[in-house]
Amino acid sequence: MRSSDENAVPRRSILEKLLVRKWEYSFPRFFLGLRLAVGVILVAVGILLLPHTYLGLLPLAFAALAFVFGPYIYNKVTQGRPAVS
């Protein structure tokens, strides 16, 4: 007999395979904090570089990606985990 698919682990998309490593599932809050801290540092670097050259837009763009995808990845990682009581 076949087992039901409701307990099977869903397949990860290609984007998830690129953005989320297997070891990130162990400490999702740490990596969320790390991504947000890197985003803050990139904002500071972008603000410092912006008056001198337009290269300051590059760190600001990566900071925006860190702020958008950090919580998204955290939600994806913790989505399948059971609640801790």
Secondary structure as the mmCIF struct_conf table of DSSP 4:
data_model
#
loop_
_struct_conf.conf_type_id
_struct_conf.id
_struct_conf.beg_label_comp_id
_struct_conf.beg_label_asym_id
_struct_conf.beg_label_seq_id
_struct_conf.end_label_comp_id
_struct_conf.end_label_asym_id
_struct_conf.end_label_seq_id
HELX_LH_PP_P HELX_LH_PP_P1 ARG A 2 SER A 4
HELX_RH_3T_P HELX_RH_3T_P1 ASP A 5 ASN A 7
BEND BEND1 ALA A 8 ALA A 8
HELX_LH_PP_P HELX_LH_PP_P2 VAL A 9 SER A 13
HELX_RH_AL_P HELX_RH_AL_P1 ILE A 14 LEU A 19
HELX_RH_3T_P HELX_RH_3T_P2 LYS A 22 TYR A 25
TURN_TY1_P TURN_TY1_P1 SER A 26 SER A 26
HELX_RH_AL_P HELX_RH_AL_P2 PRO A 28 LEU A 49
TURN_TY1_P TURN_TY1_P2 LEU A 50 HIS A 52
HELX_RH_3T_P HELX_RH_3T_P3 TYR A 54 GLY A 56
HELX_RH_AL_P HELX_RH_AL_P3 LEU A 57 GLN A 79
TURN_TY1_P TURN_TY1_P3 GLY A 80 GLY A 80
BEND BEND2 ARG A 81 ARG A 81
HELX_LH_PP_P HELX_LH_PP_P3 PRO A 82 VAL A 84
#
